[in-house]
Amino acid sequence: MTPRQPARAVQWLRAHPLAFDAVLAVVVLCAVLCASVTVARPPDGGPGFGKRELPLHTLLMTVLACAVLVQRRRYPMTVLSLVGGLSLIELILGTSSHSPQERHVSFLIFVVVALFTVAVSTDRSTTWRAGLVTAAVFTPTSMMLGAQPWYDSENLGVFAWTALAAASGEAARSRRAALDAIRERAERAERTREEEAHRRVAEERMRIARELHDVVAHHIALVNVQAGVASHVMDSRPDQAKEALGHIREASRRALGELQTTVGLLRHRDEPIAPTEPARGLGVLQELVDGFTRAGMAVTVDAPAAAGPLPSAVDLAAYRVVQEALTNVHKHAGPGAGARVRIVREGKAADAALDITVDDDGPGVPPPRNGTPGSGHGLTGMRERAAALSGTCEAGPRPGGGFRVRVTLPLQPPRPEEPAIEHVRGWCM
């Protein structure tokens, strides 16, 4: 027999409870029969097995109790009542087939197993009621009809075995209930974990949106109204226009302070309170180029527009575009490829724009858009940055060879039409 065979047998019996109960009934049958033919204290002092006569009624009652015990899981209280009645009949019949010294109460093993099943299958109150009734019936009965004298240890042990069966069954039922509850909670948590994660993400988004709306909406609306007032009375009432501008300045200052506080609450605990390096922009373009030069790529820069002042959003977007374009050249143009960066201003004051062009002399194959590890979103990111600033982004192979990325960013963001001052009215409750 291999070591796995007993384990497989146990698993099979757990999967087939009726077969397990049949095996248990046979084991109890053998134990009762062996106890029925054994003398506890033989007169000659030798082994007592086989020295007691096995009457026909004991054999029949034992077989009947064994058959009844197979149904202990389905009908626990009925089985307890039946095996209890068979035990009483066996004790009564044993008074005529055995002498007072050879009487025994081993038949009560069936009662102990049935009482344990009742304790496992029912609730606590039912268990204790069944246990008390069983002990109250069989303890005095065994003292009167069992081995003599009445205070024999076998008779007194009936109460102990009855109490042990009830207590053990109650403990097993409580442990099983606790394990079932733990298993149910684990399964429920597994089923709802993803739903809970989605719910928390949605709640967090709503919280952030609510916080930002509460911080910004009021002050922006106030700035809009005061700006309309200032524009309307700039020529006729300069003093009132100046007062409105003061209100705009105060409202914007409060909005910036509250927005900074809100963003600080959303920051992770391990993030620094303030940045440890200056904001990226074309002012540090040379540092970026030097990094690629040290990596072995030849980069030439023609950026007269980088020296002048630029809007912060345009400055950051231009820097990121150059950074991503040179990264794509380094990844996809092959070893020894060179790049040329050109940043100039175009147009007049009202339509001024920043033109960023990055050319390379590689094979002219565009970088992969997706599906390749480490790439796939560079061009998409540049287009999104340009679109966010109402600009354009063009990328593709050059006719003479190589690849070109050209991004145009307006220096003046589009201005939405301001509402007329007479239309800006309402109530705030």
Secondary structure, 3 states (H helix, E strand, C coil): CCCHHHHHHHHHHHHCHHHHHHHHHHHHHHHHHHHHCECCCCCCCCCCECCCCCCHHHHHHHHHHHHHHCCCCCCHHHHHHHHHHHHHHHHHHHHHHCCCCCCCCHHHHHHHHHHHHHHHHCCHHHHHHHHHHHHHHHHHHHHHHCCCCCCCHHHHHHHHHHHHHHHHHHHHHHHHHHHHHHHHHHHHHHHHHHHHHHHHHHHHHHHHHHHHHHHHHHHHHHHHHHHHHHHHHCCCCHHHHHHHHHHHHHHHHHHHHHHHHHHHHHCCCCCCCCCCCCCCCHHHHHHHHHHHHHCCCEEEEECHHHHCCCCHHHHHHHHHHHHHHHHHHHHHCCCCCEEEEEEEEECCCCCCEEEEEEEECCCCCCCCCCCCCCCCCHHHHHHHHHHHCCCEEEEEECCCCCEEEEEEEECCCCCCCCCCHHHCCCCCC
